[in-house]
Amino acid sequence: PHDLMALHPYNPLDDLYNLYPHSLRNIDELCASIVRSHRETSQYRLEELQALRWKVFSREEIQAYQSKTVDEMWQHCAVRLTDAVQYVVEFAKHVPGFRMLSQNDQIALLKTGSMEVVLVRMCRFFNTVNNTVFFDGKFAGTEVFKSLACNDLIAAVFDFAHGMCALKLTEQQLALFSALVLLNADRPSLEDRGRVQRVQRSVELGLTHILHRDNQDSLMHKLHQRMAVLRSLCSLHMEKLRWFSQRYPLAAHSLFPPLYKELFASEAELLPGATH
Ligand SMILES: CCS(=O)(=O)c1ccc(CNC(=O)N2CC3(CCCC3)c3nc(-c4c(OC)ncnc4C4CC4)ccc32)cc1
């Protein structure tokens, strides 16, 4: 099935063999190991989410969320996001080639990529019928997040989830796409961009291989479009975060989990006077 190799004058599989001379003798093994780590770090199994699909928040529970203050709700969400990000960090650590990168490059990729992978994974626990997302143990509509005071961001997240669901990705396709979102050699402040490019190329090869095998080559273009939407979503999020940390300097500084300082805040950028 490697006829697609014929299309590439140079054979990126050489990169694969150079990168992992012993462990992964072919692209199937690369895909299998990424799918396995996706499955082991996906936080919720599809069957669990399917069973909870119609468990939505009551009027009282929605009221309770909506009566939280802005900083209370941001902090509440921050805890849920941090939890989800931990699973993405575990996923990243098992993507072949990721751990061979320098510590700084691993952090640089996670700093921006982890949020994007959380958003990609959200389509697994999104119910397009009643426009709800699994949050805090039940399925929540946009009204649950009203007190965050950023309805445009939430609307954009829900739109993105709809768009991802429309592609009807299999778990295997989602696993390879998540790895590709993470292994982005265009991220800022990478020390060894060339090395990240080689790992990115091998993951791209894996995704191309999986889509070719599933007879869905046309999905690749759509997935690249999704990545562009992801980047705009995350910059909108960072804009909100800047607004939030100026409006609630104490909350941003003390309430966000320690991971925040590691992953998102840099001295000048987000938290004035942050202590590392
Ligand atoms: C990364 C760890 S950290 O550095 O400590 C860190 C960094 C930033 C923040 C503040 N942003 C924030 O809390 N956000 C942002 C967004 C909405 C826009 C993009 C993702 C989001 N989403 C959820 C979330 C969900 O989180 C797991 N699960 C389901 N639904 C939702 C909401 C509908 C969006 C829950 C929190 C949440 C918090 C913590």
The ligand as a Gaussian input file, in Angstrom:
#p B3LYP/6-31G(d) Opt

LIG

0 1
 C       -3.823000      24.676000      30.637000
 C       -3.630000      24.645000      32.091000
 S       -3.353000      26.207000      32.706000
 O       -2.176000      26.763000      32.110000
 O       -3.340000      26.117000      34.126000
 C       -4.700000      27.219000      32.276000
 C       -4.605000      28.117000      31.230000
 C       -5.709000      28.932000      30.897000
 C       -6.871000      28.848000      31.666000
 C       -8.059000      29.701000      31.367000
 N       -8.872000      29.081000      30.306000
 C       -9.817000      28.126000      30.600000
 O      -10.018000      27.782000      31.742000
 N      -10.501000      27.554000      29.545000
 C      -10.379000      28.046000      28.174000
 C      -11.294000      27.117000      27.355000
 C      -12.369000      27.882000      26.633000
 C      -11.717000      28.311000      25.340000
 C      -10.599000      27.341000      25.066000
 C      -10.533000      26.413000      26.258000
 C      -11.827000      26.172000      28.350000
 N      -12.644000      25.158000      28.087000
 C      -13.034000      24.391000      29.136000
 C      -13.938000      23.278000      28.841000
 C      -13.522000      21.984000      29.150000
 O      -12.313000      21.811000      29.749000
 C      -11.882000      20.460000      29.953000
 N      -14.308000      20.922000      28.863000
 C      -15.497000      21.138000      28.266000
 N      -15.941000      22.376000      27.934000
 C      -15.186000      23.454000      28.230000
 C      -15.728000      24.790000      27.898000
 C      -16.733000      24.855000      26.810000
 C      -15.368000      25.427000      26.642000
 C      -12.582000      24.616000      30.439000
 C      -11.702000      25.683000      30.670000
 C      -11.341000      26.468000      29.597000
 C       -6.964000      27.919000      32.681000
 C       -5.860000      27.124000      33.003000

